[in-house]
Amino acid sequence: MDTERSDLNVSPTGYYPVDVYEVKILLAYFLARINRPVTPAQLLQIATGDGIVDYFLYTESVSQMLDGGIISLTEQEGTEYYILTEQGRKGAESFKNIVIKSVRDRIYSAGLKLFARLKAEQDARFEITPGGAGYQVRCVCKDGDITLMDMTLFAPDKEQAEHIKARILMNPSEFYAKVIDYVVDNREYVPDISE
């Protein structure tokens, strides 16, 4: 459990770390918890995107972590990734309480959201084209090499087309499941002839 601290640095988004040592612990904690390779661009977006870490502190911290053997930069299939070393994993576990829990939770949450969005973008592809009196929004949902659904929806304007795309991207699996549920439960229309 975290102890009360009097030296907290607070911004409108909450507490934030202000020294390289804290940021190194936070990044090592995140990499240990997420337990997967992370590209430099992804880690930068996760750490700085929501104002969790200052950009300059971030770059200095990553540089020191690479120099100190806390993380390594490896290449897999032509893409570079940061990998937490065993030394970094031990340090993250031993010193994680130096960074308050709410900040640790924020960076982990930011990472989960980014990876969920990347998976959604991989599972659902979109094409928005003008057509007729509006726009056609083509959505192709895939699972690996299998095309689960290829559907085109009408939108009256570009803004609505982008809104449809954004809503589906929030959770493509749920969208697909609801379409399938509707198809499975759909019944023949029987008019009500009672007065």
Sine and cosine of phi, psi and omega as CSV:
sin_phi,cos_phi,sin_psi,cos_psi,sin_omega,cos_omega
0.00,0.00,0.66,-0.75,-0.02,-1.00
-0.96,0.27,0.60,-0.80,0.05,-1.00
-1.00,-0.05,0.36,-0.93,0.03,-1.00
-0.92,0.39,0.64,-0.77,0.01,-1.00
-0.82,-0.58,0.62,-0.79,0.01,-1.00
-0.99,-0.10,-0.17,0.99,-0.06,-1.00
-0.98,-0.20,0.47,0.88,-0.04,-1.00
-0.94,0.35,0.63,-0.78,0.04,-1.00
-0.97,-0.25,0.89,-0.45,-0.14,-0.99
-0.89,-0.46,0.67,-0.75,0.09,-1.00
-0.78,-0.62,0.02,-1.00,0.05,-1.00
-0.85,0.52,-0.42,0.91,0.02,-1.00
-1.00,-0.03,0.06,1.00,0.02,-1.00
0.93,-0.37,-0.23,-0.97,0.01,-1.00
-0.91,0.42,0.55,-0.84,0.09,-1.00
-0.61,-0.79,0.56,-0.83,0.02,-1.00
-0.95,0.30,0.60,-0.80,-0.04,-1.00
-0.87,-0.50,0.04,1.00,0.08,-1.00
-0.76,-0.65,0.37,-0.93,-0.09,-1.00
-0.86,0.50,-0.62,0.78,-0.03,-1.00
-0.86,0.52,-0.74,0.67,0.02,-1.00
-0.89,0.45,-0.67,0.74,-0.02,-1.00
-0.91,0.41,-0.64,0.77,0.03,-1.00
-0.88,0.48,-0.68,0.73,0.03,-1.00
-0.90,0.44,-0.69,0.72,-0.01,-1.00
-0.88,0.48,-0.72,0.70,-0.01,-1.00
-0.92,0.40,-0.65,0.76,0.03,-1.00
-0.90,0.43,-0.67,0.74,0.06,-1.00
-0.85,0.53,-0.74,0.67,-0.02,-1.00
-0.87,0.50,-0.75,0.66,-0.03,-1.00
-0.89,0.45,-0.58,0.81,0.04,-1.00
-0.93,0.37,-0.68,0.74,-0.06,-1.00
-0.95,0.32,-0.66,0.75,-0.04,-1.00
-0.96,0.27,-0.49,0.87,0.14,-0.99
0.79,0.61,0.76,0.65,0.06,-1.00
-0.39,-0.92,0.40,-0.92,0.07,-1.00
-0.90,0.43,0.59,-0.81,-0.03,-1.00
-0.75,-0.66,0.76,-0.65,0.03,-1.00
-0.94,0.34,0.40,-0.92,0.07,-1.00
-0.82,0.57,-0.66,0.75,0.00,-1.00
-0.91,0.42,-0.64,0.77,0.02,-1.00
-0.90,0.43,-0.72,0.69,-0.02,-1.00
-0.90,0.44,-0.64,0.77,0.06,-1.00
-0.87,0.49,-0.73,0.68,-0.01,-1.00
-0.90,0.44,-0.68,0.73,-0.01,-1.00
-0.89,0.45,-0.72,0.69,-0.09,-1.00
-0.97,0.26,-0.60,0.80,-0.11,-0.99
-0.96,-0.29,-0.28,0.96,-0.11,-0.99
-0.86,0.50,-0.64,0.77,-0.01,-1.00
-0.98,-0.21,0.30,0.95,0.00,-1.00
0.95,0.30,0.37,0.93,0.00,-1.00
-0.94,0.35,-0.67,0.74,-0.04,-1.00
-0.74,-0.67,0.65,-0.76,0.10,-0.99
-0.92,0.39,0.65,-0.76,-0.06,-1.00
-0.83,0.56,-0.70,0.72,-0.06,-1.00
-0.94,0.35,-0.62,0.79,0.09,-1.00
-0.90,0.43,-0.64,0.77,0.00,-1.00
-0.87,0.50,-0.78,0.63,-0.06,-1.00
-0.90,0.44,-0.64,0.77,0.04,-1.00
-0.91,0.42,-0.67,0.75,-0.01,-1.00
-0.89,0.45,-0.73,0.69,0.00,-1.00
-0.89,0.45,-0.66,0.75,0.04,-1.00
-0.86,0.51,-0.72,0.69,0.02,-1.00
-0.92,0.40,-0.59,0.81,0.01,-1.00
-0.91,0.41,-0.63,0.78,0.06,-1.00
-0.91,0.40,-0.72,0.69,0.00,-1.00
-0.89,0.45,-0.58,0.81,-0.05,-1.00
-1.00,0.05,-0.02,1.00,0.02,-1.00
0.97,0.23,0.33,0.94,0.03,-1.00
-0.98,0.19,-0.61,0.79,0.13,-0.99
-0.78,-0.63,0.35,-0.94,0.10,-1.00
-0.78,-0.62,0.43,-0.90,0.04,-1.00
-0.97,-0.25,0.91,-0.41,-0.03,-1.00
-0.85,-0.52,0.36,-0.93,0.01,-1.00
-0.93,-0.37,0.75,-0.66,0.06,-1.00
-0.74,-0.67,0.87,-0.50,0.02,-1.00
0.78,0.63,0.68,0.74,0.07,-1.00
0.99,0.12,0.04,1.00,0.02,-1.00
-0.88,-0.47,0.69,-0.72,0.03,-1.00
-1.00,0.06,0.64,-0.77,0.00,-1.00
-0.71,-0.70,0.52,-0.85,0.20,-0.98
-1.00,0.04,0.72,-0.69,0.05,-1.00
-0.83,-0.56,0.73,-0.68,0.06,-1.00
-0.97,0.23,0.78,-0.63,0.01,-1.00
-0.99,0.16,0.17,-0.99,0.03,-1.00
-0.88,0.47,-0.62,0.78,0.06,-1.00
-0.87,0.50,-0.70,0.72,0.02,-1.00
-0.91,0.42,-0.62,0.79,0.01,-1.00
-0.90,0.44,-0.70,0.72,0.02,-1.00
-0.90,0.43,-0.67,0.74,0.02,-1.00
-0.90,0.43,-0.65,0.76,0.01,-1.00
-0.87,0.48,-0.68,0.73,-0.02,-1.00
-0.94,0.33,-0.66,0.75,-0.05,-1.00
-0.94,0.35,-0.59,0.81,-0.15,-0.99
-0.91,-0.41,0.16,0.99,-0.09,-1.00
-0.85,0.53,-0.52,0.86,-0.05,-1.00
-0.95,0.31,-0.11,0.99,0.09,-1.00
-0.93,0.37,-0.50,0.87,0.07,-1.00
-0.99,-0.17,0.78,-0.63,-0.10,-0.99
-0.89,0.46,0.48,-0.88,-0.10,-0.99
-0.84,0.54,-0.62,0.78,-0.03,-1.00
-0.88,0.47,-0.58,0.81,0.04,-1.00
-0.96,0.29,-0.65,0.76,0.07,-1.00
-0.87,0.48,-0.66,0.75,0.02,-1.00
-0.91,0.41,-0.63,0.78,-0.01,-1.00
-0.89,0.45,-0.69,0.73,-0.03,-1.00
-0.94,0.33,-0.60,0.80,0.03,-1.00
-0.91,0.41,-0.69,0.72,0.04,-1.00
-0.88,0.47,-0.68,0.73,0.03,-1.00
-0.87,0.49,-0.64,0.77,0.03,-1.00
-0.92,0.40,-0.70,0.71,0.02,-1.00
-0.88,0.47,-0.66,0.75,0.02,-1.00
-0.90,0.44,-0.68,0.73,0.00,-1.00
-0.89,0.46,-0.73,0.68,-0.05,-1.00
-0.93,0.36,-0.54,0.84,0.08,-1.00
-0.91,0.41,-0.67,0.74,0.02,-1.00
-0.90,0.43,-0.67,0.74,0.02,-1.00
-0.89,0.45,-0.64,0.77,0.04,-1.00
-0.91,0.41,-0.67,0.74,0.01,-1.00
-0.88,0.48,-0.66,0.75,0.01,-1.00
-0.92,0.40,-0.48,0.88,0.03,-1.00
-0.97,0.22,-0.59,0.80,-0.04,-1.00
-0.98,0.20,-0.48,0.88,-0.06,-1.00
-0.80,-0.60,0.82,-0.57,0.03,-1.00
-0.93,-0.37,0.57,-0.82,-0.07,-1.00
-0.78,-0.63,0.50,-0.86,0.10,-0.99
-0.65,-0.76,0.87,-0.50,0.02,-1.00
-0.93,-0.36,0.86,-0.51,-0.03,-1.00
-0.73,-0.69,0.59,-0.81,0.09,-1.00
-0.91,0.41,0.61,-0.79,0.01,-1.00
-0.29,-0.96,0.85,-0.52,0.03,-1.00
0.90,0.43,-0.79,-0.62,-0.06,-1.00
-1.00,-0.02,0.24,0.97,-0.03,-1.00
-0.22,-0.98,-0.70,-0.71,-0.05,-1.00
-0.75,-0.66,0.53,-0.85,0.11,-0.99
-0.98,-0.21,0.78,-0.62,0.03,-1.00
-0.94,-0.35,0.96,-0.28,0.02,-1.00
-1.00,-0.07,0.81,-0.59,0.01,-1.00
-0.86,-0.51,0.82,-0.57,0.06,-1.00
-0.89,-0.45,0.91,-0.42,0.04,-1.00
-0.99,-0.15,0.78,-0.63,-0.05,-1.00
-0.81,-0.58,0.39,-0.92,0.18,-0.98
-0.75,-0.66,1.00,-0.07,-0.12,-0.99
0.93,0.36,-0.84,-0.54,0.00,-1.00
-1.00,-0.02,-0.06,1.00,-0.05,-1.00
-1.00,-0.04,0.80,-0.61,0.10,-1.00
-1.00,0.06,0.91,-0.41,0.00,-1.00
-0.99,0.14,-0.61,0.80,-0.07,-1.00
-0.41,-0.91,0.65,-0.76,0.09,-1.00
-0.73,-0.69,0.96,-0.26,-0.16,-0.99
-0.73,-0.68,0.58,-0.81,0.07,-1.00
-0.88,-0.48,0.77,-0.64,0.00,-1.00
-0.89,-0.45,0.50,-0.87,0.03,-1.00
-1.00,-0.06,0.64,-0.77,0.13,-0.99
-0.74,-0.67,0.66,-0.75,-0.07,-1.00
-0.94,0.34,-0.41,0.91,0.01,-1.00
-0.50,-0.87,0.13,-0.99,-0.06,-1.00
-0.88,0.47,-0.63,0.77,0.00,-1.00
-0.88,0.48,-0.71,0.71,0.03,-1.00
-0.91,0.41,-0.61,0.79,0.03,-1.00
-0.88,0.48,-0.71,0.70,0.03,-1.00
-0.91,0.42,-0.58,0.81,0.03,-1.00
-0.91,0.42,-0.69,0.72,0.05,-1.00
-0.86,0.51,-0.73,0.69,0.01,-1.00
-0.85,0.52,-0.75,0.67,-0.03,-1.00
-0.88,0.47,-0.67,0.74,-0.02,-1.00
-0.91,0.41,-0.67,0.75,0.02,-1.00
-0.92,0.40,-0.65,0.76,-0.01,-1.00
-0.91,0.42,-0.38,0.92,0.03,-1.00
-0.85,0.52,-0.58,0.82,0.00,-1.00
-0.29,-0.96,0.98,0.20,-0.05,-1.00
-0.86,0.51,-0.57,0.82,-0.01,-1.00
-0.90,0.44,-0.67,0.74,0.01,-1.00
-0.92,0.39,-0.65,0.76,0.05,-1.00
-0.86,0.52,-0.76,0.65,0.00,-1.00
-0.87,0.49,-0.70,0.72,-0.01,-1.00
-0.88,0.47,-0.65,0.76,0.01,-1.00
-0.92,0.38,-0.62,0.79,0.05,-1.00
-0.90,0.44,-0.72,0.69,0.01,-1.00
-0.89,0.46,-0.70,0.71,0.04,-1.00
-0.85,0.53,-0.68,0.73,0.00,-1.00
-0.90,0.44,-0.70,0.72,0.00,-1.00
-0.88,0.47,-0.70,0.71,-0.03,-1.00
-0.92,0.40,-0.63,0.78,-0.05,-1.00
-1.00,-0.02,-0.09,1.00,-0.05,-1.00
-0.89,0.46,0.68,-0.74,-0.03,-1.00
-0.85,-0.53,0.42,-0.91,0.05,-1.00
-0.88,0.48,0.64,-0.76,0.02,-1.00
-0.94,0.34,0.81,-0.58,0.07,-1.00
-0.86,-0.51,0.92,-0.39,-0.05,-1.00
-0.93,0.38,0.54,-0.84,0.05,-1.00
-1.00,0.07,0.93,-0.38,-0.05,-1.00
-0.98,-0.20,0.06,1.00,0.04,-1.00
-0.98,0.22,0.47,-0.88,0.00,-1.00
-0.96,-0.29,0.00,0.00,0.00,0.00
